[in-house]
Amino acid sequence: MESCEDARAASAGQQKECVKVAVNIRPLITSELLMGCADCVTVVPGEPQVQIGSHSFTYDHVYGSSGTPHSLIFQECVAPLTDALFNGYNATVLAYGQTGSGKTYTMGTNYASEANCGGIIPQVMETIFKKTEAMKDTTEILLRVSFIEIFKEEVFDLLDPHLHASLRAEGPAGAKPAVAPRVPIQIRETARSHAIFTICLEQKKINTCSSKVAISDELGDDIISAKLHLVDLAGSERAKRTGADGLRLKEGIHINRGLLALGNVISALGDEKKRKEGGHIPYRDSKLTRLLQARESSLFS
Ligand SMILES: Nc1ncnc2c1ncn2[C@@H]1O[C@H](COP(=O)(O)OP(=O)(O)OP(=O)(O)O)[C@@H](O)[C@H]1O
């Protein structure tokens, strides 16, 4: 998982890195245990470091595999970004990893009920609702969310009930009934897609003083506005390695193109010299990077 924490850095004035990387090691699932799989990654006690054979890798945070518990991911990595959103800072959290590595579980992208509220997205929303409730007497708040899926370089609005109704209504022969049935929105359409959940927060202080003239200069009419993107990327494995063919291979090619473009944009933005010189940032190479750019993520602005 990568989180762009320039927001926290700016508000705390302490941390210089604008990109932080946290690794989340999920436990083996039943099917893996039945196949006799065993853990191959060990966490160095007390360090954000993992070992695979003789290789060591150090990150900003490591969760799971008896190191720091998974439950602290939100608190340590994402809660500061949620706080910063209220101070007007943009941020992006990217969940990146192989298919089945736990991205959807960690992000909570497949949230279906209160029973499954340990994921990042439900926790972010819960925190935002608590904060807005506490501020409601002093601040006008406009909260908007969007949830977009990119599948084979096509963009779908996951919060559009009509899209889901028509997808469900289409039978095997593709015949649509005259009236589309109402169906609950299912958050995740396909396993091999990127999903971007974006929260836009706008705040304006309410002038509660009866002497409006006296206070207007102090408060101004300023609207603080910021965005937080929570991105569940598609599985990162290379199509070559999966042995996929046909449709699956095509999906894999699109996914790899999106992830490659994302990597290239991050590298270009991380190159300070290039950025200062106004060098080319290849946003246009994929829908994923274009959407994140258009949405003014701190990662891409
Ligand atoms: N921290 C965890 N604890 C227990 N089970 C987990 C954990 N993380 C993931 N799992 C389980 O592992 C399996 C794969 O997880 P998940 O679907 O989130 O992977 P993914 O990386 O999103 O895969 P894909 O790329 O196909 O979307 C699921 O059965 C999920 O319930």
The ligand as an SDF file (V2000), in Angstrom:
LIG
                    3D

 31 33  0  0  0  0  0  0  0  0999 V2000
   -5.9050   -9.4870    6.6060 N   0  0  0  0  0  0  0  0  0  0  0  0
   -6.6310  -10.5380    6.2100 C   0  0  0  0  0  0  0  0  0  0  0  0
   -7.0850  -11.4290    7.0970 N   0  0  0  0  0  0  0  0  0  0  0  0
   -7.8040  -12.5010    6.7000 C   0  0  0  0  0  0  0  0  0  0  0  0
   -8.1130  -12.7760    5.4150 N   0  0  0  0  0  0  0  0  0  0  0  0
   -7.6950  -11.9250    4.4810 C   0  0  0  0  0  0  0  0  0  0  0  0
   -6.9260  -10.7530    4.8200 C   0  0  0  0  0  0  0  0  0  0  0  0
   -6.6380  -10.0770    3.6790 N   0  0  0  0  0  0  0  0  0  0  0  0
   -7.2110  -10.8020    2.6970 C   0  0  0  0  0  0  0  0  0  0  0  0
   -7.8370  -11.8980    3.1780 N   0  0  0  0  0  0  0  0  0  0  0  0
   -8.5510  -12.9150    2.3600 C   0  0  0  0  0  0  0  0  0  0  0  0
   -7.7000  -13.2240    1.2670 O   0  0  0  0  0  0  0  0  0  0  0  0
   -8.4610  -13.4260    0.0690 C   0  0  0  0  0  0  0  0  0  0  0  0
   -7.9850  -12.4920   -1.0250 C   0  0  0  0  0  0  0  0  0  0  0  0
   -8.1600  -11.1450   -0.5990 O   0  0  0  0  0  0  0  0  0  0  0  0
   -8.6440   -9.9890   -1.5720 P   0  0  0  0  0  0  0  0  0  0  0  0
   -9.8120  -10.4140   -2.3940 O   0  0  0  0  0  0  0  0  0  0  0  0
   -8.7890   -8.7690   -0.7500 O   0  0  0  0  0  0  0  0  0  0  0  0
   -7.3770   -9.8870   -2.5550 O   0  0  0  0  0  0  0  0  0  0  0  0
   -7.1010   -8.8140   -3.7150 P   0  0  0  0  0  0  0  0  0  0  0  0
   -5.6680   -8.4490   -3.6060 O   0  0  0  0  0  0  0  0  0  0  0  0
   -8.0630   -7.6840   -3.6290 O   0  0  0  0  0  0  0  0  0  0  0  0
   -7.3580   -9.6380   -5.0200 O   0  0  0  0  0  0  0  0  0  0  0  0
   -7.7570   -9.0730   -6.4950 P   0  0  0  0  0  0  0  0  0  0  0  0
   -6.5150   -8.4720   -7.0730 O   0  0  0  0  0  0  0  0  0  0  0  0
   -8.1970  -10.2950   -7.2130 O   0  0  0  0  0  0  0  0  0  0  0  0
   -8.8570   -8.0590   -6.3280 O   0  0  0  0  0  0  0  0  0  0  0  0
   -9.9060  -13.1800    0.4580 C   0  0  0  0  0  0  0  0  0  0  0  0
  -10.4690  -14.4480    0.7180 O   0  0  0  0  0  0  0  0  0  0  0  0
   -9.8240  -12.3720    1.7340 C   0  0  0  0  0  0  0  0  0  0  0  0
  -10.9540  -12.5980    2.5580 O   0  0  0  0  0  0  0  0  0  0  0  0
  1  2  1  0
  2  3  1  0
  2  7  2  0
  3  4  2  0
  4  5  1  0
  5  6  2  0
  6  7  1  0
  6 10  1  0
  7  8  1  0
  8  9  2  0
  9 10  1  0
 10 11  1  0
 11 12  1  0
 11 30  1  0
 12 13  1  0
 13 14  1  0
 13 28  1  0
 14 15  1  0
 15 16  1  0
 16 17  2  0
 16 18  1  0
 16 19  1  0
 19 20  1  0
 20 21  2  0
 20 22  1  0
 20 23  1  0
 23 24  1  0
 24 25  2  0
 24 26  1  0
 24 27  1  0
 28 29  1  0
 28 30  1  0
 30 31  1  0
M  END
$$$$
